[in-house]
Structure formats: C-alpha cells, structure tokens
Amino acid sequence: RECMQRAGVKPDILMLSTLISAFANAGRLDLALDVYYNDMPEHDLRPNVVTYNALIRACGRDGHVHRAYGVFNDMLKGGVKPDIITFL
C-alpha cells in the first residue's frame, strides 16, 4: 500500500480487492480488514462481490465466523448480491 501511495497511484476497487486477497492468503487478516474498513472509505470505493467474497473467506478460514457473518451482513446492506462463490 505504501508503494502505491509513494508512487501517487490512486487505488481502484480491483487493486484493493487484490490487496485484501493477498493479505488474507498471507495470513494477515488484520491488514485485509484494514484495507476494507479504512482504505476503501478513504478512497470512496464501494466493495463489490469479489471484495466481499475474499474477506468472508479470509475471516472463515481464520476461524472468525462471527466476523465473516458481519461482513456478509455488510454485503447485503450495501446492496451487493451474493454469488455462488460467497457460499462455498
């Protein structure tokens, strides 16, 4: 994230969703959640189904079932329709 900031790159939803997935795959749920709760609002970006799926999967994989359910509720409240991947 810092590299993007130093380079003056304005993140888009694809970049931040990819960061969430990368952090989650590296076992850094804390950083994935930081992107979701801080970076996305800071850049006025709305999560899409890919973003939510990556975050729900990361929470579930790390045993944070209640947090995964909370993200799922955020998804529904945000008007994002779950897809088949959401329920895997």
C-alpha positions in Angstrom: 0.0 0.0 0.0 2.8 2.4 0.9 4.4 1.8 -2.6 1.2 2.9 -4.3 1.0 6.0 -2.1 4.6 7.0 -2.8 4.1 6.4 -6.5 1.0 8.6 -6.5 -1.2 5.7 -7.7 -4.9 6.2 -6.9 -6.2 2.8 -5.9 -9.3 1.3 -7.6 -11.6 -1.4 -6.4 -9.6 -4.1 -8.3 -6.4 -3.1 -6.6 -7.8 -3.0 -3.1 -9.7 -6.3 -3.6 -6.4 -7.9 -4.7 -4.7 -6.5 -1.7 -7.4 -7.9 0.6 -6.9 -11.4 -1.1 -3.1 -11.1 -0.9 -3.1 -10.1 2.8 -5.7 -12.9 3.6 -3.6 -15.5 1.8 -0.5 -14.4 3.7 -2.4 -14.9 7.0 -2.8 -11.2 7.7 -6.5 -10.8 8.3 -5.7 -7.7 10.3 -4.3 -5.9 7.2 -7.1 -7.2 4.9 -9.6 -5.8 7.3 -7.7 -2.5 7.5 -8.0 -2.2 3.7 -11.7 -2.9 3.9 -12.5 -0.6 6.8 -10.1 2.2 6.2 -8.6 2.4 2.7 -11.8 1.7 0.8 -13.8 4.5 2.5 -10.8 6.8 2.3 -10.8 6.5 -1.5 -14.6 6.5 -1.7 -14.6 2.9 -3.1 -17.5 0.5 -2.6 -16.7 -3.1 -2.2 -18.1 -5.5 -4.8 -18.9 -9.2 -4.7 -15.2 -10.1 -5.3 -14.1 -7.9 -2.4 -16.7 -9.4 0.0 -16.0 -13.0 -1.0 -12.3 -12.6 -0.4 -12.9 -11.0 3.0 -15.6 -13.6 4.1 -13.3 -16.4 3.0 -10.4 -15.0 5.0 -12.5 -14.5 8.1 -13.9 -18.0 7.9 -10.5 -19.6 7.2 -9.0 -17.9 10.3 -11.9 -19.1 12.5 -13.6 -15.7 12.8 -17.1 -16.9 11.9 -18.9 -14.0 13.6 -16.7 -11.5 11.7 -17.4 -13.4 8.4 -21.1 -13.2 9.2 -20.8 -9.4 9.9 -19.0 -8.9 6.6 -21.8 -10.9 4.9 -24.4 -8.6 6.5 -22.4 -5.6 5.3 -22.6 -7.1 1.8 -26.4 -7.4 1.9 -26.8 -3.9 3.5 -24.6 -2.5 0.7 -26.9 -3.9 -1.9 -24.3 -6.4 -3.2 -25.8 -9.6 -4.3 -24.0 -12.8 -3.1 -22.9 -15.2 -5.8 -22.2 -18.9 -5.7 -18.6 -18.3 -4.5 -20.0 -16.5 -1.5 -21.5 -19.7 -0.2 -18.5 -22.0 -0.8 
